[in-house]
Amino acid sequence: MSERIRLTVAQALLHYLDAQYVERDGEIHKFVSGVIGIFGHGNVLGIGEALEQGYTTLSYVQGHNEQGMVHMAVAYAKQRRRMGIYACTTSIGPGATNMITAAAGATINRLPVLLLPGDVFVDRQPDPVLQQLECSYDRTISVNDALKPVSVFWDRITRPEQLLASLPEALAIMVDPAATGAVTIALPQDVQVEAFAYPQEFFEKKIWNIPRVPVSQDELASVVQLWQRAKRPVIIAGGGVHYADAGEALAAFAEDFHVPVVETQAGKGALRGNHSWNFGGVGVTGSRVGNQLIREADFILAIGTRLSDFTTASKSLWDQRQATLVGLNVNRRDALKAGAVPLVADAREGLIALRKALAAVGYCSSYHVSALQALKSHWIDEVNQWCYSREETPLSQTVVIGLLQELIEENAVIVAAAGSLPGDLHRLWWCREPHTYHVEYGFSCMGYEIAGALGVKLAEPERPVYAFVGDGSFLLMNAELLTSLQEKQKIVVVVFDNQGYGSINSLQKSHGSHGFGTEFRERDEASGQLTGKPLPIDFAQWARAMGAEGIQATTLGEVRDAVQAAQRATRSVVIDVKVGMNTGTTESGAWWRVDVAEISASPDVRLAREHATRHCEHHK
């Protein structure tokens, strides 16, 4: 009979997590770095006790907003290319439900995170307990069941020995690149502190091998046969290129066969910005030349991307009758999207196999290199026009981005998520090193930026990290700025203050509205509407009140001085930059479907409806 060790469920859980490792390409990484948490009655005497007594080597980071701490953990996993995670623990009730938004982002973006919410009592003696949801048709339901739709694995531990089956299954899913996402293990308060004699071998070091999924030779042969007829192929590089560390393989492939590469938000930086075959972003937020190349392509290889509506311009960017689409992806469901011919494999392995097969048949595209160089030169001219035009009052967002590009360190990571900034950055930002562009755009979640920047800093503490955030996102979530001070992990937060929800304001105005409810203004007494004076917000002072450094900038000179001061600082800094509303880039010739009211009292809205209907009919 095997030796056993008596532990509480919480202690056993942490012991198990502490022993988990992942291995790929012969390199071994500790998988679970620590636990981020906020304690309440649902977890403080269980997981809290286990962490306090130091039973494991797992570190503890004190979160200050449950959604924010999960964003932090997700960003950490992304920057580690899914080779490491943090677990997140909360109390029951609102602590648990606050994690739902960030958990959705993790699953949508195919990133691993482990959620450990407290739960109600299994024995029901104090039923209903504080913060308990009473469900009349199913007494086993708690608010944690709301996490089911956003989790790739969900379980509730109602007996201590259930950990023996549940944890290995949860880990197997988290380390699987084709299945990963948010994993939830709900821990009832009474069971969490209950002891059980666990087998000693359950806590022995476990190394999960993450194999590089090889290509099917049959699928490869079919793709090569199709590719040989291609004259104008284009590659769409998605996030899977980063997660597979396939950047070098992609560069070699593009150079060998003269294939232009365009990048999704998650894939940006797959090639350096100055690489001769990098033609910028693709889709609604993409570059004009990148979208032109996709429209004219007769063959498209989509690598490691979900092909969302922003990437495909609501399925209008290319004609499926003209272009053959191949999906290279570890996830078969993603590989088949938009009617693609599937090539299910690890991105790096797929590129290596394709490169070898195409070289064997002597393939090369039919592009005139000089014409492509001229096209790229036009794109660079457009970027320069946006970024380096004369200084304006108020400052334009694109000119500030251009200055930041000049000033920040080459190895610095920029983090962004929602609003107009992701579009401008996708079009204008040049990645000088790999893994320096970290934009969450699968969920486009306001509030990700500051917490995400801290997660990146925890993953790569030697790199400078900048959060580019709109004023709306800053107002929504800034609590993890305090965590950065507590952990002595310096981040620089650049707030682009345009006094409102700028991207949606622009969307409204381009579709007949006059900007209702999207500007931060006082209520006008005469009209009763939010059309009065702009609300003056001093984000620099806000930062100083939290203990960070705060600097306000209204001119390019002040922005330059602020960035240089931030680079000298030893603690986190917030730079409050005042920019004009709707001073970002305009569209890049890609349609995005947003439907307009069919009936309206506004003639502008009715006209916008006519235009939208024509576009929709044209692209069906």
GUTILO-681069 format. One record per residue (C-alpha): residue number from 0; x, y, z. Coordinates in Angstrom, 1 decimal. Layout:
<gukols>
<NUM <X Y Z>>
...
</gukols>
This chain:
<gukols>
<0 <0.0 0.0 0.0>>
<1 <1.4 3.4 -1.0>>
<2 <2.4 5.9 1.6>>
<3 <-0.2 8.6 2.4>>
<4 <-0.1 12.2 3.6>>
<5 <-2.9 13.8 5.4>>
<6 <-3.7 17.3 4.1>>
<7 <-6.7 19.6 3.7>>
<8 <-8.2 19.9 0.3>>
<9 <-6.7 23.4 0.0>>
<10 <-3.3 22.2 1.1>>
<11 <-3.4 19.2 -1.3>>
<12 <-4.5 21.4 -4.2>>
<13 <-1.5 23.7 -3.7>>
<14 <0.9 20.9 -3.2>>
<15 <-0.2 19.3 -6.5>>
<16 <0.0 22.6 -8.4>>
<17 <3.5 23.2 -7.0>>
<18 <4.7 20.0 -8.6>>
<19 <3.5 20.6 -12.1>>
<20 <6.0 21.3 -15.0>>
<21 <5.8 21.5 -18.7>>
<22 <8.3 20.5 -21.3>>
<23 <8.7 21.4 -25.0>>
<24 <11.7 21.1 -27.2>>
<25 <13.7 19.7 -24.3>>
<26 <13.2 22.7 -22.1>>
<27 <11.4 22.3 -18.8>>
<28 <9.4 25.1 -17.2>>
<29 <7.6 25.3 -13.8>>
<30 <4.0 25.6 -14.9>>
<31 <2.3 27.3 -11.9>>
<32 <4.2 30.3 -10.6>>
<33 <1.9 31.3 -7.8>>
<34 <-1.5 32.4 -6.7>>
<35 <-3.1 35.8 -7.1>>
<36 <-6.0 36.3 -4.8>>
<37 <-8.4 38.4 -2.7>>
<38 <-9.5 36.7 0.5>>
<39 <-13.0 36.5 1.9>>
<40 <-14.9 34.1 4.0>>
<41 <-15.1 31.6 1.2>>
<42 <-11.4 31.1 0.8>>
<43 <-9.4 32.8 3.6>>
<44 <-9.5 29.8 6.0>>
<45 <-8.8 27.2 3.3>>
<46 <-6.5 28.4 0.5>>
<47 <-5.5 31.4 2.6>>
<48 <-4.3 29.2 5.5>>
<49 <-2.4 26.9 3.1>>
<50 <-0.6 29.9 1.5>>
<51 <0.1 31.5 4.8>>
<52 <1.7 28.5 6.4>>
<53 <4.1 28.1 3.4>>
<54 <3.4 24.5 2.6>>
<55 <4.6 25.1 -1.0>>
<56 <7.0 27.3 -3.0>>
<57 <4.1 29.0 -4.7>>
<58 <4.2 32.8 -4.4>>
<59 <1.2 34.9 -3.4>>
<60 <0.2 38.1 -5.1>>
<61 <-2.5 40.3 -3.5>>
<62 <-5.0 41.4 -6.1>>
<63 <-7.2 44.4 -5.7>>
<64 <-9.9 43.6 -8.2>>
<65 <-11.0 40.1 -9.1>>
<66 <-11.4 40.8 -12.8>>
<67 <-8.1 42.6 -12.8>>
<68 <-6.2 39.8 -11.2>>
<69 <-7.4 37.3 -13.8>>
<70 <-6.4 39.7 -16.5>>
<71 <-3.0 39.8 -14.9>>
<72 <-2.8 36.0 -14.9>>
<73 <-3.9 35.8 -18.5>>
<74 <-1.4 38.4 -19.6>>
<75 <1.3 36.4 -17.8>>
<76 <0.4 33.3 -19.6>>
<77 <0.3 35.0 -23.0>>
<78 <3.7 36.6 -22.4>>
<79 <5.1 33.2 -21.4>>
<80 <3.7 31.7 -24.6>>
<81 <1.5 29.4 -22.5>>
<82 <4.5 27.9 -20.7>>
<83 <3.5 29.2 -17.3>>
<84 <0.4 30.4 -15.4>>
<85 <-0.9 31.9 -12.1>>
<86 <-3.9 30.5 -10.3>>
<87 <-6.6 33.0 -9.1>>
<88 <-8.5 32.5 -5.8>>
<89 <-11.6 34.4 -4.7>>
<90 <-14.3 34.2 -2.1>>
<91 <-17.8 33.1 -3.0>>
<92 <-20.5 35.4 -4.5>>
<93 <-19.3 38.7 -6.1>>
<94 <-15.7 37.7 -5.8>>
<95 <-16.3 34.7 -8.0>>
<96 <-18.7 36.5 -10.5>>
<97 <-16.2 39.3 -10.9>>
<98 <-13.9 36.8 -12.7>>
<99 <-16.3 36.0 -15.4>>
<100 <-15.3 38.8 -17.8>>
<101 <-11.6 38.0 -17.7>>
<102 <-12.2 34.3 -17.8>>
<103 <-14.1 34.8 -21.1>>
<104 <-11.1 36.7 -22.4>>
<105 <-8.8 33.8 -21.5>>
<106 <-11.0 31.2 -23.3>>
<107 <-11.6 33.4 -26.4>>
<108 <-7.9 34.0 -26.7>>
<109 <-6.9 30.4 -26.1>>
<110 <-4.9 31.2 -23.0>>
<111 <-4.7 29.1 -19.8>>
<112 <-5.7 30.4 -16.4>>
<113 <-6.9 28.5 -13.3>>
<114 <-9.8 29.9 -11.3>>
<115 <-10.3 28.7 -7.7>>
<116 <-13.5 30.4 -6.4>>
<117 <-14.8 29.5 -3.0>>
<118 <-18.3 28.0 -2.9>>
<119 <-21.3 27.4 -0.6>>
<120 <-21.3 24.6 2.1>>
<121 <-21.9 21.1 0.7>>
<122 <-23.5 20.0 4.0>>
<123 <-25.9 22.9 3.8>>
<124 <-26.0 23.3 7.6>>
<125 <-25.9 27.1 7.4>>
<126 <-27.9 27.3 4.2>>
<127 <-28.5 29.9 2.8>>
<128 <-25.0 31.2 3.5>>
<129 <-24.0 34.9 3.0>>
<130 <-23.8 35.6 -0.8>>
<131 <-25.5 32.4 -1.7>>
<132 <-27.7 32.3 -4.8>>
<133 <-30.9 30.3 -4.0>>
<134 <-31.9 28.4 -7.1>>
<135 <-35.3 26.8 -6.6>>
<136 <-35.1 24.3 -9.5>>
<137 <-31.6 23.0 -8.7>>
<138 <-30.2 23.2 -5.2>>
<139 <-26.7 22.3 -6.4>>
<140 <-26.3 25.6 -8.3>>
<141 <-24.3 28.5 -7.0>>
<142 <-23.0 31.6 -8.7>>
<143 <-20.0 29.7 -9.7>>
<144 <-22.1 27.9 -12.3>>
<145 <-22.1 31.2 -14.1>>
<146 <-18.5 30.5 -15.0>>
<147 <-19.4 27.3 -17.0>>
<148 <-20.0 29.0 -20.3>>
<149 <-16.6 30.8 -20.2>>
<150 <-14.6 27.8 -19.0>>
<151 <-13.1 24.9 -21.0>>
<152 <-13.2 22.8 -17.9>>
<153 <-15.4 23.2 -14.8>>
<154 <-15.7 21.1 -11.6>>
<155 <-16.9 21.5 -8.1>>
<156 <-15.1 19.5 -5.4>>
<157 <-17.7 18.0 -3.1>>
<158 <-15.5 15.3 -1.6>>
<159 <-11.7 15.6 -0.8>>
<160 <-10.8 12.5 -2.9>>
<161 <-12.3 14.1 -6.0>>
<162 <-9.0 16.1 -6.4>>
<163 <-7.3 12.9 -7.5>>
<164 <-9.4 12.7 -10.6>>
<165 <-10.2 16.4 -11.2>>
<166 <-6.8 18.0 -11.1>>
<167 <-5.0 15.8 -13.6>>
<168 <-7.8 16.3 -16.1>>
<169 <-7.8 20.1 -15.5>>
<170 <-4.0 20.3 -16.1>>
<171 <-4.2 18.1 -19.2>>
<172 <-6.6 20.6 -20.7>>
<173 <-4.7 23.7 -19.7>>
<174 <-1.4 22.4 -21.3>>
<175 <-3.1 21.3 -24.5>>
<176 <-2.7 24.2 -27.1>>
<177 <-5.7 23.0 -28.9>>
<178 <-8.0 23.0 -25.9>>
<179 <-6.7 25.5 -23.4>>
<180 <-8.6 28.4 -21.8>>
<181 <-10.1 29.2 -18.4>>
<182 <-10.3 26.2 -16.0>>
<183 <-12.6 26.6 -13.0>>
<184 <-12.5 24.4 -9.9>>
<185 <-15.0 25.5 -7.3>>
<186 <-14.1 24.8 -3.7>>
<187 <-17.0 24.7 -1.2>>
<188 <-16.1 26.2 2.2>>
<189 <-16.5 23.1 4.3>>
<190 <-14.8 20.7 1.8>>
<191 <-11.9 23.2 1.3>>
<192 <-10.8 22.8 4.9>>
<193 <-11.6 19.0 5.2>>
<194 <-8.6 16.7 5.6>>
<195 <-7.9 13.4 3.7>>
<196 <-5.1 11.0 3.4>>
<197 <-3.8 11.5 -0.1>>
<198 <-1.3 9.1 -1.8>>
<199 <2.2 10.5 -1.6>>
<200 <2.8 9.9 -5.4>>
<201 <0.0 12.3 -6.2>>
<202 <2.4 15.1 -5.2>>
<203 <5.5 13.9 -7.0>>
<204 <7.0 16.1 -9.8>>
<205 <4.9 15.8 -13.0>>
<206 <6.3 17.0 -16.3>>
<207 <3.6 17.5 -19.0>>
<208 <5.1 17.1 -22.4>>
<209 <3.7 19.6 -24.9>>
<210 <4.4 17.9 -28.2>>
<211 <4.6 19.8 -31.5>>
<212 <1.7 18.4 -33.4>>
<213 <3.1 17.1 -36.8>>
<214 <1.4 17.6 -40.1>>
<215 <-0.6 14.8 -41.7>>
<216 <1.2 13.8 -44.8>>
<217 <-2.1 13.5 -46.6>>
<218 <-3.2 17.0 -45.7>>
<219 <0.3 18.3 -46.5>>
<220 <0.2 16.7 -50.0>>
<221 <-3.2 18.3 -50.7>>
<222 <-2.1 21.7 -49.7>>
<223 <1.2 21.5 -51.7>>
<224 <-0.8 20.5 -54.8>>
<225 <-3.1 23.6 -54.3>>
<226 <-0.1 25.9 -53.6>>
<227 <1.8 25.0 -56.7>>
<228 <-0.8 26.8 -58.8>>
<229 <-0.7 30.0 -56.7>>
<230 <0.9 33.1 -58.2>>
<231 <0.0 35.6 -55.5>>
<232 <0.0 33.8 -52.1>>
<233 <-0.3 35.8 -48.9>>
<234 <0.3 34.6 -45.3>>
<235 <-1.9 35.8 -42.4>>
<236 <0.1 35.4 -39.2>>
<237 <-2.0 34.9 -36.1>>
<238 <-1.2 34.4 -32.4>>
<239 <-0.3 30.8 -33.0>>
<240 <2.9 31.9 -34.6>>
<241 <4.0 33.4 -31.2>>
<242 <2.8 30.5 -29.1>>
<243 <4.7 28.0 -31.3>>
<244 <7.8 30.3 -31.4>>
<245 <7.6 30.1 -35.1>>
<246 <8.8 33.6 -36.0>>
<247 <12.1 32.4 -37.5>>
<248 <10.4 29.7 -39.5>>
<249 <7.9 32.2 -40.8>>
<250 <10.7 34.6 -41.9>>
<251 <12.6 31.9 -43.7>>
<252 <9.5 30.7 -45.5>>
<253 <8.5 34.2 -46.7>>
<254 <12.1 34.9 -47.9>>
<255 <12.5 31.6 -49.7>>
<256 <9.3 31.7 -51.7>>
<257 <8.7 35.5 -51.8>>
<258 <5.4 35.4 -49.9>>
<259 <4.1 38.7 -48.3>>
<260 <3.0 38.4 -44.6>>
<261 <0.2 40.3 -42.9>>
<262 <-0.5 40.1 -39.2>>
<263 <-3.5 39.9 -37.0>>
<264 <-3.6 41.8 -33.7>>
<265 <-2.4 38.6 -31.8>>
<266 <0.1 37.8 -34.5>>
<267 <1.7 41.3 -34.8>>
<268 <5.4 41.1 -34.2>>
<269 <5.6 37.6 -35.8>>
<270 <8.0 39.4 -38.1>>
<271 <9.9 42.5 -37.2>>
<272 <8.4 45.7 -38.5>>
<273 <11.3 46.4 -40.9>>
<274 <11.3 42.8 -42.4>>
<275 <11.1 43.1 -46.1>>
<276 <8.1 40.7 -46.4>>
<277 <6.1 42.2 -43.5>>
<278 <3.2 44.2 -45.0>>
<279 <1.5 45.2 -41.7>>
<280 <-1.8 44.5 -40.2>>
<281 <-4.8 42.8 -41.9>>
<282 <-8.5 43.4 -41.6>>
<283 <-10.6 46.3 -40.2>>
<284 <-7.7 47.6 -38.1>>
<285 <-5.1 46.6 -40.7>>
<286 <-2.9 48.5 -43.1>>
<287 <-4.2 49.6 -46.5>>
<288 <-1.5 47.7 -48.4>>
<289 <-2.0 44.5 -46.3>>
<290 <-5.6 44.5 -47.2>>
<291 <-4.9 45.2 -50.8>>
<292 <-2.6 42.2 -51.0>>
<293 <-5.2 39.9 -49.4>>
<294 <-7.9 41.1 -51.9>>
<295 <-5.6 40.4 -54.8>>
<296 <-4.3 37.0 -53.4>>
<297 <-5.2 33.8 -55.1>>
<298 <-3.9 31.7 -52.1>>
<299 <-4.1 32.5 -48.4>>
<300 <-2.4 30.6 -45.6>>
<301 <-3.9 31.6 -42.3>>
<302 <-1.6 30.5 -39.4>>
<303 <-2.8 30.2 -35.8>>
<304 <-5.8 32.5 -36.1>>
<305 <-9.5 32.3 -35.4>>
<306 <-10.3 34.4 -38.4>>
<307 <-12.6 36.7 -36.5>>
<308 <-14.8 39.3 -38.2>>
<309 <-12.1 42.0 -37.7>>
<310 <-9.5 39.9 -39.5>>
<311 <-11.8 38.9 -42.4>>
<312 <-13.6 42.3 -42.6>>
<313 <-16.9 40.4 -41.8>>
<314 <-15.9 37.9 -44.5>>
<315 <-15.6 40.5 -47.2>>
<316 <-11.9 40.9 -47.5>>
<317 <-11.3 38.1 -50.1>>
<318 <-13.4 36.3 -52.6>>
<319 <-13.6 32.6 -51.8>>
<320 <-14.1 31.9 -55.5>>
<321 <-10.8 33.6 -56.3>>
<322 <-8.6 32.7 -53.4>>
<323 <-7.8 29.2 -51.9>>
<324 <-7.8 29.4 -48.1>>
<325 <-5.7 27.0 -46.0>>
<326 <-5.9 27.0 -42.2>>
<327 <-2.7 26.0 -40.4>>
<328 <-3.7 25.5 -36.8>>
<329 <-3.4 23.0 -33.9>>
<330 <-7.1 23.4 -33.3>>
<331 <-9.0 21.6 -36.1>>
<332 <-12.1 23.8 -35.5>>
<333 <-10.1 26.9 -36.1>>
<334 <-8.3 25.3 -39.1>>
<335 <-11.6 24.7 -40.8>>
<336 <-13.0 28.3 -40.4>>
<337 <-14.2 30.3 -43.3>>
<338 <-14.3 27.2 -45.5>>
<339 <-10.5 26.7 -45.2>>
<340 <-8.7 23.6 -46.3>>
<341 <-7.3 22.3 -43.0>>
<342 <-3.6 21.7 -42.2>>
<343 <-3.8 20.7 -38.5>>
<344 <-0.3 21.1 -37.0>>
<345 <1.9 23.1 -34.7>>
<346 <2.7 26.4 -36.6>>
<347 <6.4 25.9 -36.6>>
<348 <6.2 22.2 -37.6>>
<349 <3.7 23.1 -40.4>>
<350 <5.9 25.8 -41.8>>
<351 <8.9 23.6 -41.8>>
<352 <7.1 20.8 -43.5>>
<353 <5.6 23.2 -46.1>>
<354 <8.9 24.8 -46.8>>
<355 <10.6 21.5 -47.4>>
<356 <7.8 20.3 -49.7>>
<357 <7.6 23.5 -51.7>>
<358 <11.3 23.7 -52.1>>
<359 <11.3 20.1 -53.5>>
<360 <9.0 21.2 -56.3>>
<361 <10.9 24.5 -57.0>>
<362 <8.1 26.8 -56.0>>
<363 <8.3 30.6 -56.0>>
<364 <5.6 33.2 -56.2>>
<365 <5.0 35.4 -59.2>>
<366 <5.3 38.8 -57.5>>
<367 <7.5 41.5 -58.9>>
<368 <9.7 42.3 -55.9>>
<369 <10.1 45.9 -57.1>>
<370 <6.3 46.4 -57.2>>
<371 <5.9 45.0 -53.7>>
<372 <8.7 47.3 -52.5>>
<373 <6.9 50.3 -54.0>>
<374 <3.7 49.2 -52.3>>
<375 <5.4 48.9 -49.0>>
<376 <7.0 52.3 -49.5>>
<377 <3.5 53.8 -49.9>>
<378 <2.5 52.2 -46.6>>
<379 <5.5 53.7 -44.8>>
<380 <4.7 57.1 -46.2>>
<381 <1.1 56.8 -44.9>>
<382 <2.4 55.8 -41.5>>
<383 <4.8 58.7 -41.4>>
<384 <2.0 61.1 -42.4>>
<385 <-0.1 59.9 -39.5>>
<386 <2.7 59.9 -36.9>>
<387 <5.0 62.8 -37.8>>
<388 <2.8 65.6 -39.0>>
<389 <2.9 69.0 -37.3>>
<390 <2.0 69.3 -33.7>>
<391 <-1.7 70.1 -33.1>>
<392 <-3.7 71.5 -30.3>>
<393 <-5.1 69.4 -28.8>>
<394 <-2.6 66.7 -29.6>>
<395 <-3.6 64.0 -32.1>>
<396 <-3.4 60.4 -30.9>>
<397 <-1.4 59.3 -33.8>>
<398 <1.3 61.9 -33.4>>
<399 <1.7 60.9 -29.7>>
<400 <2.0 57.3 -30.8>>
<401 <4.8 58.3 -33.3>>
<402 <6.7 60.1 -30.5>>
<403 <6.3 57.1 -28.2>>
<404 <7.7 54.9 -30.9>>
<405 <10.8 57.1 -31.0>>
<406 <11.2 57.2 -27.2>>
<407 <10.6 53.9 -25.7>>
<408 <13.1 51.1 -25.4>>
<409 <13.5 48.6 -28.3>>
<410 <12.8 45.7 -26.0>>
<411 <9.9 47.3 -24.2>>
<412 <6.5 45.6 -24.3>>
<413 <3.4 47.7 -25.1>>
<414 <0.1 46.5 -23.8>>
<415 <-3.3 47.7 -25.0>>
<416 <-6.8 46.3 -25.4>>
<417 <-9.9 48.4 -26.2>>
<418 <-11.0 51.6 -27.8>>
<419 <-9.3 53.3 -30.7>>
<420 <-5.7 52.5 -29.6>>
<421 <-5.6 48.9 -30.9>>
<422 <-6.6 50.1 -34.4>>
<423 <-3.9 52.8 -34.4>>
<424 <-1.3 50.5 -33.0>>
<425 <-2.1 47.7 -35.4>>
<426 <-1.6 50.2 -38.3>>
<427 <1.2 52.3 -37.1>>
<428 <3.4 50.5 -34.5>>
<429 <6.7 48.9 -35.6>>
<430 <7.8 46.0 -33.6>>
<431 <11.6 46.1 -33.3>>
<432 <11.9 42.9 -31.3>>
<433 <9.7 39.7 -31.0>>
<434 <7.0 39.6 -28.3>>
<435 <6.9 43.3 -27.7>>
<436 <3.4 43.9 -28.9>>
<437 <0.8 42.6 -26.4>>
<438 <-2.7 43.7 -27.5>>
<439 <-5.8 41.8 -26.2>>
<440 <-8.3 42.0 -29.1>>
<441 <-10.1 38.7 -29.1>>
<442 <-12.4 40.1 -26.3>>
<443 <-11.3 43.7 -26.7>>
<444 <-11.8 44.1 -23.0>>
<445 <-11.7 47.5 -21.4>>
<446 <-9.8 47.4 -18.2>>
<447 <-7.3 44.7 -19.3>>
<448 <-4.5 47.2 -19.9>>
<449 <-3.0 48.0 -16.5>>
<450 <-3.6 44.6 -15.0>>
<451 <-2.2 43.1 -18.2>>
<452 <0.9 45.2 -18.1>>
<453 <1.6 44.0 -14.6>>
<454 <1.1 40.4 -15.8>>
<455 <3.6 41.0 -18.6>>
<456 <6.1 42.5 -16.1>>
<457 <5.8 39.5 -13.8>>
<458 <6.5 37.2 -16.8>>
<459 <9.5 39.2 -18.0>>
<460 <10.7 41.5 -15.2>>
<461 <13.8 42.5 -17.2>>
<462 <11.8 44.2 -19.9>>
<463 <10.3 47.7 -19.6>>
<464 <6.5 47.5 -19.9>>
<465 <4.1 50.3 -21.0>>
<466 <0.3 50.2 -20.8>>
<467 <-1.4 52.3 -23.5>>
<468 <-4.9 53.0 -22.1>>
<469 <-7.8 55.2 -22.9>>
<470 <-9.4 57.3 -20.2>>
<471 <-12.5 55.1 -20.3>>
<472 <-10.5 52.0 -19.6>>
<473 <-8.5 53.7 -16.9>>
<474 <-11.7 54.7 -15.2>>
<475 <-13.1 51.2 -15.5>>
<476 <-10.1 49.4 -13.8>>
<477 <-6.9 50.8 -12.4>>
<478 <-6.6 48.9 -9.0>>
<479 <-3.7 46.8 -10.2>>
<480 <-1.6 49.9 -10.4>>
<481 <-1.5 49.6 -6.6>>
<482 <-0.5 45.9 -7.0>>
<483 <2.5 47.0 -9.1>>
<484 <3.6 49.3 -6.3>>
<485 <3.1 46.6 -3.7>>
<486 <5.1 44.1 -5.8>>
<487 <7.8 46.7 -6.7>>
<488 <7.2 45.9 -10.4>>
<489 <7.4 49.2 -12.3>>
<490 <5.1 49.7 -15.2>>
<491 <4.5 52.9 -17.2>>
<492 <0.8 53.8 -17.9>>
<493 <0.2 56.2 -20.7>>
<494 <-3.4 57.5 -20.5>>
<495 <-4.8 58.9 -23.8>>
<496 <-7.4 61.2 -22.4>>
<497 <-9.9 62.2 -25.1>>
<498 <-12.7 62.9 -22.6>>
<499 <-14.9 60.0 -23.6>>
<500 <-15.3 56.6 -25.3>>
<501 <-13.6 57.8 -28.5>>
<502 <-13.8 54.7 -30.7>>
<503 <-17.6 54.3 -30.1>>
<504 <-18.1 58.0 -30.5>>
<505 <-16.4 57.8 -33.9>>
<506 <-18.5 54.7 -34.8>>
<507 <-21.7 56.6 -33.9>>
<508 <-20.9 59.7 -35.9>>
<509 <-20.0 57.6 -39.0>>
<510 <-23.5 56.0 -38.8>>
<511 <-25.8 59.0 -38.4>>
<512 <-25.6 59.7 -34.6>>
<513 <-24.2 62.9 -33.1>>
<514 <-22.3 61.1 -30.3>>
<515 <-25.0 60.3 -27.8>>
<516 <-23.7 59.1 -24.4>>
<517 <-20.0 58.6 -25.4>>
<518 <-18.5 61.9 -24.2>>
<519 <-17.6 62.6 -20.6>>
<520 <-19.7 65.8 -20.0>>
<521 <-21.8 67.3 -17.3>>
<522 <-25.6 67.1 -17.6>>
<523 <-26.9 70.3 -19.3>>
<524 <-29.7 71.8 -17.2>>
<525 <-31.6 73.2 -20.1>>
<526 <-31.7 70.1 -22.3>>
<527 <-31.4 67.5 -19.5>>
<528 <-28.8 65.7 -21.7>>
<529 <-25.1 64.9 -21.1>>
<530 <-24.1 67.8 -23.4>>
<531 <-22.6 70.3 -20.9>>
<532 <-19.0 71.1 -20.1>>
<533 <-16.4 68.3 -20.4>>
<534 <-15.5 66.7 -17.1>>
<535 <-12.0 67.7 -16.1>>
<536 <-10.1 64.6 -14.8>>
<537 <-6.5 64.8 -13.6>>
<538 <-5.2 61.2 -14.0>>
<539 <-1.8 62.2 -12.9>>
<540 <-3.1 63.4 -9.6>>
<541 <-5.1 60.2 -9.4>>
<542 <-1.9 58.2 -9.8>>
<543 <-0.1 60.2 -7.1>>
<544 <-3.0 59.6 -4.7>>
<545 <-2.3 55.8 -5.2>>
<546 <1.4 56.2 -4.5>>
<547 <2.6 56.1 -8.1>>
<548 <4.3 59.0 -9.9>>
<549 <1.9 61.1 -12.0>>
<550 <2.8 63.5 -14.9>>
<551 <0.4 65.4 -17.1>>
<552 <1.3 66.4 -20.7>>
<553 <-0.5 68.6 -23.2>>
<554 <2.3 69.2 -25.7>>
<555 <4.8 67.0 -27.6>>
<556 <7.6 68.5 -25.6>>
<557 <5.8 67.7 -22.3>>
<558 <5.2 64.1 -23.6>>
<559 <8.9 63.7 -24.4>>
<560 <9.9 65.0 -20.9>>
<561 <7.3 62.8 -19.2>>
<562 <8.5 59.6 -20.9>>
<563 <12.2 60.4 -20.1>>
<564 <11.2 61.0 -16.5>>
<565 <9.2 57.8 -16.4>>
<566 <12.3 55.9 -17.7>>
<567 <14.4 57.2 -14.8>>
<568 <11.7 56.5 -12.2>>
<569 <12.0 53.6 -9.8>>
<570 <8.3 53.0 -9.3>>
<571 <5.2 52.9 -11.5>>
<572 <4.3 56.1 -13.4>>
<573 <1.1 57.4 -15.0>>
<574 <1.5 59.8 -17.9>>
<575 <-1.7 61.7 -18.5>>
<576 <-1.7 62.8 -22.1>>
<577 <-4.5 65.1 -23.3>>
<578 <-5.5 64.3 -26.9>>
<579 <-8.4 65.3 -29.1>>
<580 <-11.5 63.2 -29.7>>
<581 <-11.4 61.3 -33.0>>
<582 <-7.7 62.1 -33.8>>
<583 <-6.8 58.5 -34.6>>
<584 <-6.4 56.8 -37.9>>
<585 <-9.2 56.3 -40.4>>
<586 <-10.2 53.0 -41.9>>
<587 <-7.9 51.0 -44.2>>
<588 <-10.4 50.1 -46.9>>
<589 <-11.9 47.2 -45.0>>
<590 <-15.6 46.9 -44.3>>
<591 <-16.9 45.9 -40.9>>
<592 <-20.6 45.0 -40.4>>
<593 <-22.5 47.1 -37.9>>
<594 <-26.2 47.3 -38.6>>
<595 <-28.1 50.6 -38.3>>
<596 <-31.6 51.2 -37.0>>
<597 <-34.2 50.3 -39.7>>
<598 <-36.6 53.0 -38.5>>
<599 <-35.4 56.4 -37.1>>
<600 <-36.6 60.0 -36.7>>
<601 <-33.1 61.1 -37.8>>
<602 <-32.5 61.6 -41.5>>
<603 <-28.8 61.0 -40.9>>
<604 <-29.5 57.6 -39.4>>
<605 <-31.9 56.8 -42.2>>
<606 <-29.2 57.7 -44.8>>
<607 <-26.6 55.6 -42.8>>
<608 <-29.1 52.7 -42.9>>
<609 <-29.2 52.9 -46.7>>
<610 <-25.5 52.8 -47.0>>
<611 <-25.2 49.9 -44.5>>
<612 <-27.8 47.9 -46.3>>
<613 <-26.1 48.4 -49.7>>
<614 <-22.7 47.3 -48.2>>
<615 <-24.3 44.2 -46.5>>
<616 <-26.0 43.1 -49.7>>
<617 <-22.8 43.7 -51.7>>
<618 <-20.8 41.5 -49.3>>
<619 <-23.3 38.6 -48.9>>
</gukols>
